Amino acid sequence: MNKYILVISFLTVLVSKSFSQDMNYLGEPSFKIGEELSYKLKYGFFTAAEANIKVLESDKKFDNPAFHIVADSKTAGTFDIFYKVRNRYESYVDKKTLEPYFYTENRKEASYRHSDHVTYDHNTEKITADKGVFPMKGKVFDFLSAYYFARSVDISKLHIGDKFNLQYFLEDGIHSMEITYAGKEKMDCSIGKFNCLKFNPTIIPGRVFRKSSKLYLWITDDNNRIPVKAHVELVVGSITMDLTGAKNLKYPLNPLKK
């Protein structure tokens, strides 16, 4: 199992949220302190990994009050025996604008080790990371802050086929990804069936993805906007992300009756 598969799978979560700089922030977060989401990643029929994402009060001081968002992921079952992963990602975001102040990651994937510390200076429009200083123009997010910002944008005027671009910083530069809105569907996950919005982020073919690989993600069509299911095709097999738990949501989560 390629060491980047889990990272890419979590990027699936962040880019899935139909965000673009042309879309308007609703002015209020769709989440609150104490929210906790849990997921399983399945490779075919096997549970390959588990992930937990939670929103905390910031333990650091910035110009304005901030959320502290923490995501932990680890391999499970036989995957944990042959390819152990223990990854942690943390982001500190402004409570009003949801733009990032600071991001850090600590990845332990078998013998591979990687860490990064990223500071976003919105006054000087510069990003300082372990690999250098980079100019920042417009809204640029990290892996986690993009995910939470995108949950709180106005998508009321979306039409099937609309495309959006996401800017995010990763390791050594600012990247952009195109996302297409694919309509509405009902989708099952481990905690129920929900009315969902479906999105199709672009995929870069390579060692993990085929040229024909497709990535789809379904988020709840409500005020919470949480992902309940994702599916991505790989060179060999596929990975499915499934919501297994949701606690302390800001708005009620109402599954459909079976």
Residue, then its C-alpha position, 0 to 999 in steps of 0.5 A: m500500500n503506497k505511503y501516500i494513499l491515506v494522505i490522499s484519502f484525507l485530501t479527498v475530504l477537504v476538497s470535496k466541499s465544493f469551495s471556491q474563492d468566488m463563493n460567499y462565506l455565510g458569515e457563520p461556521s457550520f460547526k462548533i466546539g466539541e464536534e467530533l467526526s469518525y470515519k473508516l477507510k476501506y480498501g475493497f472489503f477490508t477496513a484499512a484505516e480509521a480517522n477522527i476529526k475534532v474541533l477544540e478551543s485553541d490552546k494558542k493565542f493569535d490576533n483573534p480567537a481561533f478554533h483548534i482542529v485536530a485530525d488523527s488517522k491510523t491503519a487498522g487490522t492486517f494493514d496495521i501489521f504490514y504497514k503501520v500508519r500514525n498520522r496527526y494533522e492540526s490547524y488553527v483557524d480564525k473563528k470569524t473568517l475561518e482562515p488559517y493561522f498555523y498548521t502542523e502535521n506529523r506523519k509516521e507511515a511505516s519507516y517514512r517520517h514527515s513533519d511540517h509547520v506552516t504559518y499563514d501571515h495574512n498581513t504580509e501575504k506570506i506562508t512560512a513552512d519548513k521548506g521556505v517562504f512562499p507568497m500568498k494571494g487570495k484565500v489559501f488554506d491547509f488540508l484541514s482549514a479548507y475542509y471547515f471553511a468550505r462547509s460554511v460557504d453559500i452553495s444555494k445557487l449551484h447547478i449540476g456541472d458547475k466547476f470550482n477551484l480550491q487553493y491549498f498549501l501542501e509541503d512546498g507550494i500552493h496548489s489548485m484543484e478543480i471540483t465539479y458539482a454532480g447533483k443530489e443523491k441519497m447515500d447510505c453510511s454506517i450511521g444512516k441514510f441521508n440526502c446528499l450533495k455529490f461532488n467530483p474533484t479532479i485526480i492527477p494520474g500517477r502511481v496511485f490513480r489510473k488516468s480513468s480513475k474517478l473520485y466522488l464524495w457525498i456530503t449531507d444536504d443540510n446545515n452541517r455539510i459533513p461528508v458521509k461517503a467517498h469513493v476513489e478508484l486506484v491503480v489496483g482496487s478502490i478506497t471507500m470512506d464511510l462516516t461511522g460517528a458524529k458527535n456534538l454537531k451544531y445542527p440536528l443530523n436527521p437520517l432518512k427513514k428506511 
